[in-house]
Amino acid sequence: MAHKFAEIAFTPVVRAIQVEEGSRTGYARMDEGDDYNHQLSGREAIFIAARDSFYMASVGETGWPYVQHRGGPAGFMKVLDARTIGFADYSGNRQYVSTGNFRSDGRVALFFMDYPNRTRLKMLGRVRTVGLDEPELLARLEDDDYPAQIERGFIIEVQGFDWNCPQHITPRFSAVEIEGQLAALRTENGHLKEVLGGSANSQPATARSKGLKELDELGEGPLELVVSGIRQLAPRVRAFELRDPKGGELPAVEPGSHLRVPVRLPSGEMVDRHYSIASNPARRDIYEIAVLREEAGSGGSAAVHDCYRIGTRLRMDMPGNHFGLHSDERPALLLAGGIGITPIKSMAQMLEARGTDFHLHYAGRSRGEMPFLDRLVRHLGDRLRVYSSTDGERLDIAATLAAAPDDVVIYVCGPQRLISAVTDTAKELGIPRERVRLELFA
Protein backbone atom coordinates (compact mmCIF):
# COMPACT_ATOMS: atom_id res chain seq x y z
CA MET A 1 0.00 0.00 0.00
CA ALA A 2 1.19 3.54 -0.72
CA HIS A 3 2.83 4.89 2.42
CA LYS A 4 2.24 8.64 2.77
CA PHE A 5 5.24 9.15 5.05
CA ALA A 6 7.48 7.43 2.49
CA GLU A 7 5.90 9.47 -0.32
CA ILE A 8 7.02 12.65 1.45
CA ALA A 9 10.31 11.54 3.02
CA PHE A 10 11.67 9.30 0.25
CA THR A 11 12.72 12.03 -2.18
CA PRO A 12 14.49 11.12 -5.44
CA VAL A 13 17.89 11.61 -3.78
CA VAL A 14 16.87 9.41 -0.83
CA ARG A 15 15.61 6.71 -3.17
CA ALA A 16 18.84 6.84 -5.15
CA ILE A 17 20.88 6.29 -1.98
CA GLN A 18 18.61 3.39 -1.02
CA VAL A 19 19.45 1.82 -4.38
CA GLU A 20 23.18 2.42 -3.81
CA GLU A 21 23.06 0.87 -0.33
CA GLY A 22 20.86 -2.08 -1.35
CA SER A 23 17.77 -1.25 0.76
CA ARG A 24 15.47 0.03 -1.98
CA THR A 25 13.90 -3.37 -2.70
CA GLY A 26 12.64 -3.66 0.88
CA TYR A 27 11.01 -0.22 0.74
CA ALA A 28 9.59 -0.48 -2.80
CA ARG A 29 6.40 -2.18 -1.61
CA MET A 30 5.54 0.99 0.33
CA ASP A 31 4.76 2.69 -3.00
CA GLU A 32 2.03 0.27 -4.01
CA GLY A 33 -1.73 0.35 -3.46
CA ASP A 34 -4.06 2.90 -1.94
CA ASP A 35 -3.14 5.77 0.38
CA TYR A 36 -1.79 4.46 3.65
CA ASN A 37 -0.44 5.89 6.91
CA HIS A 38 -2.02 9.30 6.69
CA GLN A 39 -5.03 8.59 8.92
CA LEU A 40 -4.63 7.72 12.58
CA SER A 41 -6.01 4.42 13.84
CA GLY A 42 -6.85 3.46 17.42
CA ARG A 43 -3.27 2.29 17.90
CA GLU A 44 -1.81 5.73 17.14
CA ALA A 45 -4.50 7.53 19.14
CA ILE A 46 -3.85 5.43 22.25
CA PHE A 47 -0.09 5.81 21.90
CA ILE A 48 -0.25 9.60 21.55
CA ALA A 49 -2.70 9.92 24.45
CA ALA A 50 -0.22 8.15 26.75
CA ARG A 51 2.71 10.47 25.98
CA ASP A 52 3.78 13.28 28.31
CA SER A 53 6.26 14.80 25.85
CA PHE A 54 7.28 14.91 22.21
CA TYR A 55 9.90 16.51 19.95
CA MET A 56 8.79 19.00 17.30
CA ALA A 57 10.80 20.39 14.36
CA SER A 58 9.82 23.49 12.39
CA VAL A 59 11.54 25.25 9.46
CA GLY A 60 12.74 28.86 9.76
CA GLU A 61 13.01 31.53 7.08
CA THR A 62 16.77 30.87 6.89
CA GLY A 63 16.05 27.27 5.90
CA TRP A 64 17.43 25.92 9.16
CA PRO A 65 15.34 23.40 11.12
CA TYR A 66 14.53 24.10 14.76
CA VAL A 67 13.85 21.23 17.16
CA GLN A 68 11.86 21.85 20.32
CA HIS A 69 10.94 19.57 23.21
CA ARG A 70 7.36 19.88 24.41
CA GLY A 71 6.21 18.43 27.73
CA GLY A 72 3.06 18.35 29.82
CA PRO A 73 0.62 15.99 31.48
CA ALA A 74 0.05 12.67 29.70
CA GLY A 75 -2.36 13.23 26.83
CA PHE A 76 -1.74 16.97 26.43
CA MET A 77 -1.44 16.34 22.70
CA LYS A 78 -5.06 15.76 21.74
CA VAL A 79 -6.21 13.47 18.93
CA LEU A 80 -9.19 15.36 17.48
CA ASP A 81 -9.98 12.96 14.62
CA ALA A 82 -8.27 10.53 12.25
CA ARG A 83 -6.46 13.36 10.44
CA THR A 84 -6.00 16.00 13.12
CA ILE A 85 -4.10 16.43 16.39
CA GLY A 86 -3.50 19.55 18.44
CA PHE A 87 -2.20 20.99 21.68
CA ALA A 88 -2.45 24.14 23.78
CA ASP A 89 0.54 26.52 23.89
CA TYR A 90 1.13 27.94 27.36
CA SER A 91 3.43 30.73 28.47
CA GLY A 92 7.07 29.66 28.33
CA ASN A 93 10.45 31.31 27.73
CA ARG A 94 8.80 33.68 25.22
CA GLN A 95 11.34 33.16 22.41
CA TYR A 96 8.52 32.14 20.03
CA VAL A 97 10.87 30.42 17.57
CA SER A 98 8.46 27.64 16.62
CA THR A 99 5.50 30.04 16.63
CA GLY A 100 7.37 32.38 14.30
CA ASN A 101 8.49 29.60 11.99
CA PHE A 102 4.92 28.38 11.59
CA ARG A 103 3.87 31.79 10.24
CA SER A 104 6.17 31.43 7.24
CA ASP A 105 6.21 27.64 6.84
CA GLY A 106 3.50 25.39 8.27
CA ARG A 107 5.41 22.13 7.86
CA VAL A 108 6.21 20.25 11.06
CA ALA A 109 7.89 16.96 12.00
CA LEU A 110 7.10 15.20 15.29
CA PHE A 111 8.70 12.38 17.29
CA PHE A 112 6.63 10.66 20.00
CA MET A 113 8.83 8.50 22.25
CA ASP A 114 8.03 5.62 24.59
CA TYR A 115 11.44 4.96 26.13
CA PRO A 116 10.56 2.09 28.52
CA ASN A 117 9.07 0.05 25.66
CA ARG A 118 11.58 1.28 23.06
CA THR A 119 8.88 2.52 20.68
CA ARG A 120 8.65 5.71 18.64
CA LEU A 121 6.13 7.22 16.26
CA LYS A 122 7.34 9.78 13.73
CA MET A 123 4.89 12.08 12.00
CA LEU A 124 4.77 14.80 9.35
CA GLY A 125 2.05 17.45 9.29
CA ARG A 126 0.96 20.99 8.56
CA VAL A 127 0.28 23.42 11.41
CA ARG A 128 -2.39 26.04 11.89
CA THR A 129 -2.23 28.47 14.81
CA VAL A 130 -5.42 28.81 16.88
CA GLY A 131 -5.87 32.25 18.45
CA LEU A 132 -7.89 33.45 21.42
CA ASP A 133 -10.69 34.38 19.00
CA GLU A 134 -11.51 30.65 18.68
CA PRO A 135 -12.43 29.86 22.31
CA GLU A 136 -14.37 26.66 21.54
CA LEU A 137 -11.45 25.09 19.69
CA LEU A 138 -8.99 26.22 22.35
CA ALA A 139 -11.21 24.60 24.98
CA ARG A 140 -10.78 21.24 23.21
CA LEU A 141 -7.00 21.62 23.49
CA GLU A 142 -6.93 22.76 27.10
CA ASP A 143 -5.72 20.54 29.95
CA ASP A 144 -8.16 20.74 32.85
CA ASP A 145 -5.59 20.18 35.60
CA TYR A 146 -2.90 22.49 34.20
CA PRO A 147 -3.13 25.98 35.72
CA ALA A 148 -0.98 27.99 33.25
CA GLN A 149 -2.45 30.59 30.90
CA ILE A 150 -3.06 29.51 27.29
CA GLU A 151 -1.50 31.89 24.76
CA ARG A 152 -2.60 30.03 21.64
CA GLY A 153 -3.15 26.55 20.27
CA PHE A 154 -1.72 24.55 17.41
CA ILE A 155 -3.74 22.28 15.15
CA ILE A 156 -1.75 19.80 13.06
CA GLU A 157 -3.18 18.14 9.97
CA VAL A 158 -1.45 14.78 9.66
CA GLN A 159 0.23 14.23 6.28
CA GLY A 160 1.96 10.94 7.06
CA PHE A 161 3.42 8.86 9.89
CA ASP A 162 5.53 5.79 10.46
CA TRP A 163 6.41 3.52 13.37
CA ASN A 164 10.19 3.63 13.67
CA CYS A 165 12.59 0.76 14.31
CA PRO A 166 13.26 0.40 18.07
CA GLN A 167 16.93 -0.41 17.57
CA HIS A 168 19.26 1.88 19.54
CA ILE A 169 16.47 3.34 21.70
CA THR A 170 17.91 3.27 25.21
CA PRO A 171 15.18 2.44 27.77
CA ARG A 172 14.59 5.31 30.22
CA PHE A 173 12.14 5.32 33.09
CA SER A 174 10.30 8.03 34.97
CA ALA A 175 10.26 8.19 38.77
CA VAL A 176 6.73 6.75 38.76
CA GLU A 177 7.78 3.82 36.53
CA ILE A 178 10.82 3.07 38.68
CA GLU A 179 8.71 3.13 41.82
CA GLY A 180 6.36 0.60 40.23
CA GLN A 181 9.29 -1.74 39.58
CA LEU A 182 10.67 -1.30 43.11
CA ALA A 183 7.29 -1.97 44.70
CA ALA A 184 7.23 -5.49 43.23
CA LEU A 185 10.79 -6.15 44.43
CA ARG A 186 9.98 -4.87 47.92
CA THR A 187 7.03 -7.24 48.07
CA GLU A 188 9.23 -10.17 47.01
CA ASN A 189 11.85 -9.17 49.56
CA GLY A 190 9.18 -9.26 52.26
CA HIS A 191 8.10 -12.73 51.16
CA LEU A 192 11.71 -13.94 51.29
CA LYS A 193 12.13 -12.64 54.83
CA GLU A 194 9.01 -14.50 55.85
CA VAL A 195 10.36 -17.72 54.31
CA LEU A 196 13.61 -17.27 56.23
CA GLY A 197 11.68 -16.69 59.44
CA GLY A 198 12.12 -12.93 59.86
CA SER A 199 14.86 -10.42 59.19
CA ALA A 200 18.49 -11.44 59.24
CA ASN A 201 19.16 -9.37 62.35
CA SER A 202 16.30 -10.84 64.38
CA GLN A 203 16.96 -14.51 63.62
CA PRO A 204 19.54 -16.61 65.48
CA ALA A 205 22.57 -17.54 63.37
CA THR A 206 21.96 -21.29 63.71
CA ALA A 207 18.36 -20.95 62.57
CA ARG A 208 19.38 -18.76 59.65
CA SER A 209 22.04 -21.25 58.58
CA LYS A 210 19.57 -24.12 58.73
CA GLY A 211 16.98 -22.18 56.74
CA LEU A 212 19.49 -21.15 54.09
CA LYS A 213 20.79 -24.72 53.72
CA GLU A 214 17.26 -25.97 53.14
CA LEU A 215 16.83 -23.38 50.41
CA ASP A 216 20.25 -24.10 48.92
CA GLU A 217 19.48 -27.71 47.99
CA LEU A 218 16.17 -28.72 46.44
CA GLY A 219 14.90 -31.85 44.73
CA GLU A 220 16.10 -35.28 43.78
CA GLY A 221 17.15 -36.52 40.35
CA PRO A 222 20.12 -37.29 38.12
CA LEU A 223 20.56 -33.76 36.71
CA GLU A 224 22.19 -31.31 39.09
CA LEU A 225 22.09 -27.60 38.28
CA VAL A 226 22.98 -24.44 40.15
CA VAL A 227 21.31 -21.02 39.83
CA SER A 228 24.11 -18.85 38.41
CA GLY A 229 22.18 -15.74 37.42
CA ILE A 230 18.85 -13.98 37.97
CA ARG A 231 17.41 -11.20 35.77
CA GLN A 232 14.20 -9.21 36.05
CA LEU A 233 12.67 -9.39 32.55
CA ALA A 234 9.39 -7.64 33.38
CA PRO A 235 7.57 -6.49 36.53
CA ARG A 236 6.34 -10.04 37.26
CA VAL A 237 8.74 -12.13 35.18
CA ARG A 238 12.15 -13.24 36.37
CA ALA A 239 14.72 -15.26 34.40
CA PHE A 240 16.86 -17.88 36.15
CA GLU A 241 20.12 -19.02 34.58
CA LEU A 242 21.07 -22.62 35.43
CA ARG A 243 24.53 -24.19 35.00
CA ASP A 244 26.37 -27.37 35.81
CA PRO A 245 27.88 -26.87 39.31
CA LYS A 246 31.30 -28.00 38.03
CA GLY A 247 31.17 -25.90 34.86
CA GLY A 248 30.66 -28.86 32.53
CA GLU A 249 28.52 -29.05 29.40
CA LEU A 250 24.80 -29.57 29.86
CA PRO A 251 22.79 -32.25 28.03
CA ALA A 252 21.86 -31.14 24.50
CA VAL A 253 18.26 -29.96 24.06
CA GLU A 254 15.99 -29.17 21.12
CA PRO A 255 13.68 -26.12 20.86
CA GLY A 256 10.51 -26.60 22.91
CA SER A 257 12.27 -28.56 25.67
CA HIS A 258 11.32 -28.07 29.31
CA LEU A 259 12.62 -28.73 32.80
CA ARG A 260 10.63 -30.12 35.71
CA VAL A 261 12.16 -28.08 38.53
CA PRO A 262 11.77 -28.74 42.27
CA VAL A 263 9.96 -26.12 44.35
CA ARG A 264 9.37 -25.91 48.09
CA LEU A 265 6.00 -24.29 48.89
CA PRO A 266 5.62 -22.08 51.99
CA SER A 267 3.89 -25.03 53.69
CA GLY A 268 7.10 -27.05 53.31
CA GLU A 269 5.61 -29.36 50.68
CA MET A 270 7.93 -30.24 47.79
CA VAL A 271 6.37 -30.06 44.31
CA ASP A 272 7.57 -29.94 40.70
CA ARG A 273 6.81 -27.23 38.15
CA HIS A 274 7.42 -27.37 34.40
CA TYR A 275 9.20 -24.44 32.73
CA SER A 276 10.30 -24.19 29.10
CA ILE A 277 13.99 -23.74 28.36
CA ALA A 278 14.06 -20.30 26.78
CA SER A 279 17.80 -20.05 26.08
CA ASN A 280 19.28 -20.67 22.66
CA PRO A 281 19.26 -24.47 22.19
CA ALA A 282 22.71 -24.25 20.60
CA ARG A 283 24.18 -23.30 23.98
CA ARG A 284 25.54 -26.08 26.17
CA ASP A 285 26.76 -23.92 29.07
CA ILE A 286 23.40 -22.77 30.46
CA TYR A 287 19.68 -23.36 30.51
CA GLU A 288 17.48 -20.34 31.12
CA ILE A 289 13.90 -20.45 32.34
CA ALA A 290 11.54 -17.50 32.76
CA VAL A 291 8.98 -17.59 35.56
CA LEU A 292 5.86 -15.42 35.71
CA ARG A 293 4.87 -14.76 39.32
CA GLU A 294 1.20 -15.64 39.74
CA GLU A 295 -0.02 -14.39 43.12
CA ALA A 296 -3.39 -16.07 42.59
CA GLY A 297 -1.84 -19.36 41.49
CA SER A 298 -0.99 -22.50 43.43
CA GLY A 299 2.12 -20.94 44.94
CA GLY A 300 4.80 -22.58 42.80
CA SER A 301 5.83 -19.52 40.78
CA ALA A 302 5.86 -17.30 43.88
CA ALA A 303 8.04 -19.86 45.69
CA VAL A 304 10.52 -19.85 42.80
CA HIS A 305 10.73 -16.05 42.94
CA ASP A 306 11.09 -16.06 46.72
CA CYS A 307 13.44 -19.01 47.26
CA TYR A 308 15.64 -19.38 44.19
CA ARG A 309 18.76 -17.27 44.43
CA ILE A 310 22.30 -17.41 43.09
CA GLY A 311 23.93 -20.53 44.48
CA THR A 312 20.72 -22.55 44.95
CA ARG A 313 21.33 -26.17 43.86
CA LEU A 314 18.59 -28.11 42.09
CA ARG A 315 18.34 -31.83 41.39
CA MET A 316 15.82 -32.90 38.75
CA ASP A 317 15.01 -35.22 35.87
CA MET A 318 16.66 -34.77 32.47
CA PRO A 319 15.00 -32.24 30.08
CA GLY A 320 11.86 -33.40 28.30
CA ASN A 321 10.17 -32.22 25.11
CA HIS A 322 6.51 -32.50 24.07
CA PHE A 323 6.63 -29.47 21.76
CA GLY A 324 9.29 -30.35 19.21
CA LEU A 325 10.26 -28.29 16.18
CA HIS A 326 10.05 -29.80 12.68
CA SER A 327 13.41 -30.58 11.09
CA ASP A 328 12.60 -30.13 7.38
CA GLU A 329 12.62 -26.93 5.32
CA ARG A 330 8.93 -26.08 5.61
CA PRO A 331 8.30 -22.48 6.80
CA ALA A 332 7.09 -21.85 10.34
CA LEU A 333 4.51 -19.52 11.86
CA LEU A 334 5.17 -18.84 15.56
CA LEU A 335 2.41 -17.44 17.77
CA ALA A 336 3.06 -16.50 21.39
CA GLY A 337 0.92 -14.97 24.10
CA GLY A 338 2.56 -13.49 27.21
CA ILE A 339 4.88 -15.90 29.02
CA GLY A 340 4.18 -18.39 26.21
CA ILE A 341 7.09 -16.73 24.42
CA THR A 342 9.56 -18.93 26.36
CA PRO A 343 9.56 -22.02 24.08
CA ILE A 344 8.77 -19.92 20.99
CA LYS A 345 11.91 -17.81 21.52
CA SER A 346 14.18 -20.85 21.30
CA MET A 347 12.34 -22.01 18.18
CA ALA A 348 12.92 -18.65 16.50
CA GLN A 349 16.62 -18.84 17.31
CA MET A 350 16.95 -22.32 15.85
CA LEU A 351 14.97 -21.44 12.71
CA GLU A 352 17.13 -18.35 12.21
CA ALA A 353 20.31 -20.44 12.56
CA ARG A 354 19.00 -22.96 10.02
CA GLY A 355 17.99 -20.27 7.54
CA THR A 356 14.38 -21.52 7.57
CA ASP A 357 11.67 -19.02 6.67
CA PHE A 358 9.53 -18.02 9.67
CA HIS A 359 7.52 -15.22 11.23
CA LEU A 360 6.83 -14.63 14.91
CA HIS A 361 3.66 -12.92 16.19
CA TYR A 362 3.97 -11.94 19.86
CA ALA A 363 0.99 -10.60 21.85
CA GLY A 364 0.93 -9.27 25.40
CA ARG A 365 -0.71 -6.83 27.76
CA SER A 366 1.93 -4.13 27.21
CA ARG A 367 5.41 -3.97 25.76
CA GLY A 368 6.88 -3.41 29.21
CA GLU A 369 5.41 -6.71 30.39
CA MET A 370 6.57 -8.86 27.47
CA PRO A 371 9.67 -10.96 28.33
CA PHE A 372 12.57 -11.04 25.86
CA LEU A 373 10.94 -8.40 23.64
CA ASP A 374 14.10 -6.27 23.44
CA ARG A 375 16.21 -9.22 22.24
CA LEU A 376 13.64 -10.35 19.71
CA VAL A 377 13.27 -6.86 18.25
CA ARG A 378 17.04 -6.52 17.85
CA HIS A 379 17.54 -9.87 16.14
CA LEU A 380 14.38 -10.63 14.16
CA GLY A 381 13.59 -7.32 12.45
CA ASP A 382 10.56 -7.52 10.15
CA ARG A 383 10.08 -11.22 10.94
CA LEU A 384 8.58 -10.09 14.28
CA ARG A 385 5.15 -8.54 14.82
CA VAL A 386 4.27 -7.27 18.29
CA TYR A 387 0.76 -6.66 19.64
CA SER A 388 0.21 -4.65 22.84
CA SER A 389 -3.36 -4.62 24.11
CA THR A 390 -2.77 -1.39 26.06
CA ASP A 391 -1.81 0.25 22.74
CA GLY A 392 -4.99 -1.01 21.09
CA GLU A 393 -3.16 -3.62 19.00
CA ARG A 394 -4.77 -6.98 18.33
CA LEU A 395 -3.49 -10.11 16.67
CA ASP A 396 -5.84 -10.97 13.81
CA ILE A 397 -5.54 -14.75 13.93
CA ALA A 398 -7.77 -15.42 10.94
CA ALA A 399 -5.88 -13.02 8.66
CA THR A 400 -2.49 -14.24 9.91
CA LEU A 401 -3.27 -17.91 9.31
CA ALA A 402 -4.94 -17.22 5.96
CA ALA A 403 -1.86 -15.33 4.71
CA ALA A 404 0.59 -18.08 5.71
CA PRO A 405 2.13 -20.40 3.07
CA ASP A 406 0.18 -23.56 2.28
CA ASP A 407 2.82 -25.83 3.82
CA VAL A 408 3.50 -23.73 6.93
CA VAL A 409 3.87 -25.46 10.32
CA ILE A 410 2.13 -23.48 13.06
CA TYR A 411 3.37 -23.33 16.65
CA VAL A 412 1.35 -21.62 19.37
CA CYS A 413 1.96 -21.23 23.10
CA GLY A 414 0.03 -19.09 25.52
CA PRO A 415 -3.25 -18.85 27.41
CA GLN A 416 -6.14 -21.15 26.62
CA ARG A 417 -8.09 -18.49 24.73
CA LEU A 418 -5.19 -18.07 22.28
CA ILE A 419 -4.79 -21.82 21.83
CA SER A 420 -8.52 -22.26 21.20
CA ALA A 421 -8.68 -19.36 18.76
CA VAL A 422 -5.77 -20.71 16.71
CA THR A 423 -6.98 -24.32 16.61
CA ASP A 424 -10.57 -23.31 15.81
CA THR A 425 -9.47 -20.91 13.07
CA ALA A 426 -7.09 -23.47 11.56
CA LYS A 427 -9.92 -25.99 11.42
CA GLU A 428 -12.21 -23.46 9.68
CA LEU A 429 -9.48 -22.71 7.12
CA GLY A 430 -8.92 -26.40 6.43
CA ILE A 431 -5.37 -26.46 7.81
CA PRO A 432 -4.48 -30.07 8.71
CA ARG A 433 -4.30 -30.70 12.44
CA GLU A 434 -0.81 -32.21 12.16
CA ARG A 435 0.51 -28.81 11.03
CA VAL A 436 -0.76 -27.07 14.18
CA ARG A 437 1.40 -27.73 17.24
CA LEU A 438 0.58 -26.25 20.63
CA GLU A 439 1.62 -25.98 24.23
CA LEU A 440 -0.24 -24.35 27.11
CA PHE A 441 1.88 -22.36 29.54
CA ALA A 442 -0.52 -23.15 32.39
C-alpha positions, -999 to 999 in steps of 0.1 A, spaced: 0 0 0 12 35 -7 28 49 24 22 86 28 52 92 50 75 74 25 59 95 -3 70 127 14 103 115 30 117 93 2 127 120 -22 145 111 -54 179 116 -38 169 94 -8 156 67 -32 188 68 -52 209 63 -20 186 34 -10 194 18 -44 232 24 -38 231 9 -3 209 -21 -13 178 -12 8 155 0 -20 139 -34 -27 126 -37 9 110 -2 7 96 -5 -28 64 -22 -16 55 10 3 48 27 -30 20 3 -40 -17 4 -35 -41 29 -19 -31 58 4 -18 45 36 -4 59 69 -20 93 67 -50 86 89 -46 77 126 -60 44 138 -68 35 174 -33 23 179 -18 57 171 -45 75 191 -38 54 223 -1 58 219 -2 96 215 -27 99 244 -2 81 267 27 105 260 38 133 283 63 148 259 73 149 222 99 165 199 88 190 173 108 204 144 98 235 124 115 253 95 127 289 98 130 315 71 168 309 69 161 273 59 174 259 92 153 234 111 145 241 148 138 212 172 119 219 203 109 196 232 74 199 244 62 184 277 31 183 298 6 160 315 0 127 297 -24 132 268 -17 170 264 -14 163 227 -51 158 217 -62 135 189 -92 154 175 -100 130 146 -83 105 123 -65 134 104 -60 160 131 -41 164 164 -35 196 184 -22 210 217 -25 241 238 5 265 239 11 279 274 34 307 285 71 297 283 104 313 277 88 337 252 113 332 224 85 321 200 109 304 176 85 276 166 55 300 166 74 324 143 85 296 120 49 284 116 39 318 102 62 314 72 62 276 68 35 254 83 54 221 79 62 203 111 79 170 120 71 152 153 87 124 173 66 107 200 88 85 222 80 56 246 114 50 261 106 21 285 91 1 257 116 13 231 89 25 207 86 57 186 61 72 163 73 98 137 49 121 120 48 148 94 20 175 93 10 210 86 3 234 114 -24 260 119 -22 285 148 -54 288 169 -59 323 184 -79 334 214 -107 344 190 -115 307 187 -124 299 223 -144 267 215 -115 251 197 -90 262 223 -112 246 250 -108 212 232 -70 216 235 -69 228 271 -57 205 299 -82 207 328 -56 202 356 -29 225 342 -31 260 357 -10 280 332 -25 306 309 -31 295 273 -15 319 248 -26 300 216 -32 265 203 -17 246 174 -37 223 151 -17 198 131 -32 181 100 -14 148 97 2 142 63 20 109 71 34 89 99 55 58 105 64 35 134 102 36 137 126 8 143 133 4 181 169 -4 176 193 19 195 165 33 217 179 33 252 152 24 278 146 53 302 121 53 331 103 80 350 103 82 388 67 68 388 78 38 365 108 31 387 87 31 418 64 6 402 93 -17 396 107 -13 431 73 -20 447 72 -55 432 108 -61 444 100 -49 479 70 -72 481 92 -102 470 118 -92 496 92 -93 523 81 -127 512 117 -139 513 121 -126 548 90 -145 558 104 -177 543 136 -173 562 117 -167 594 121 -129 599 149 -104 592 185 -114 592 192 -94 623 163 -108 644 170 -145 636 195 -166 655 226 -175 634 220 -213 637 184 -209 626 194 -188 596 220 -213 586 196 -241 587 170 -222 567 195 -212 541 208 -247 537 173 -260 531 168 -234 504 203 -241 489 195 -277 480 162 -287 464 149 -319 447 161 -353 438 171 -365 404 201 -373 381 206 -338 367 222 -313 391 221 -276 383 230 -244 401 213 -210 398 241 -189 384 222 -157 374 189 -140 380 174 -112 358 142 -92 361 127 -94 326 94 -76 334 76 -65 365 63 -100 373 87 -121 352 121 -132 364 147 -153 344 169 -179 362 201 -190 346 211 -226 354 245 -242 350 264 -274 358 279 -269 393 313 -280 380 312 -259 349 307 -289 325 285 -290 294 248 -296 299 228 -322 280 219 -311 245 183 -300 241 160 -292 211 137 -261 209 105 -266 229 123 -286 257 113 -281 293 126 -287 328 106 -301 357 122 -281 385 118 -287 423 100 -261 443 94 -259 481 60 -243 489 56 -221 520 39 -250 537 71 -271 533 56 -294 507 79 -302 478 64 -301 443 76 -299 407 68 -272 382 74 -274 344 92 -244 327 103 -242 291 140 -237 284 141 -203 268 178 -201 261 193 -207 227 193 -245 222 227 -242 206 242 -233 240 255 -261 262 268 -239 291 234 -228 305 197 -234 305 175 -203 311 139 -204 323 115 -175 328 90 -176 356 59 -154 357 49 -148 393 12 -156 397 0 -144 431 -34 -161 426 -18 -194 415 -10 -225 434 21 -209 449 48 -226 428 58 -195 408 59 -173 439 80 -199 457 105 -199 428 107 -161 429 111 -161 467 134 -190 473 156 -194 442 188 -173 444 223 -174 431 239 -205 445 207 -226 450 213 -262 439 186 -281 421 183 -318 414 158 -329 388 150 -352 359 167 -348 325 150 -322 301 119 -334 283 102 -322 251 65 -325 241 66 -295 218 93 -304 192 103 -283 162 101 -298 127 134 -306 111 126 -301 74 126 -269 53 89 -261 56 83 -225 68 71 -219 103 45 -195 119 52 -188 156 24 -174 178 31 -165 214 9 -150 241 26 -135 272 49 -159 290 42 -184 262 71 -167 244 96 -189 264 96 -220 241 88 -199 210 119 -178 215 142 -209 213 123 -220 182 129 -187 165 166 -188 173 170 -223 159 150 -214 127 171 -184 122 203 -204 126 190 -230 100 180 -203 75 144 -215 76 117 -190 67 95 -180 97 75 -152 112 68 -146 149 37 -129 162 40 -119 199 10 -106 218 9 -93 254 -7 -68 278 19 -41 272 54 -40 258 69 -34 292 54 -67 304 66 -89 275 97 -110 283 126 -110 259 109 -84 236 141 -63 234 162 -92 222 136 -103 197 133 -69 183 170 -65 178 175 -99 161 144 -106 142 136 -73 125 106 -75 102 101 -112 109 86 -101 143 51 -85 148 43 -73 183 8 -67 196 2 -47 228 -34 -46 241 -28 -14 261 -18 2 227 -50 -10 211 -32 -36 190 -48 -70 183 -35 -101 167 -58 -110 138 -55 -147 139 -78 -154 109 -59 -130 87 -25 -142 99 -33 -179 93 -49 -172 60 -19 -153 47 6 -181 57 21 -204 31 2 -236 23 28 -258 38 35 -237 69 39 -255 103 21 -235 131 34 -233 167 13 -216 194 20 -212 231 0 -191 255 -32 -188 274 -61 -212 266 -81 -185 247 -52 -181 223 -48 -218 218 -85 -223 212 -87 -194 188 -58 -207 167 -70 -243 166 -106 -233 158 -95 -209 131 -71 -235 116 -99 -260 114 -122 -235 97 -95 -227 71 -89 -264 64 -54 -265 78 -45 -301 87 -43 -307 124 -8 -322 122 5 -288 110 -8 -271 142 14 -277 172 6 -263 206 16 -260 242 -2 -243 271 19 -224 295 -5 -231 324 
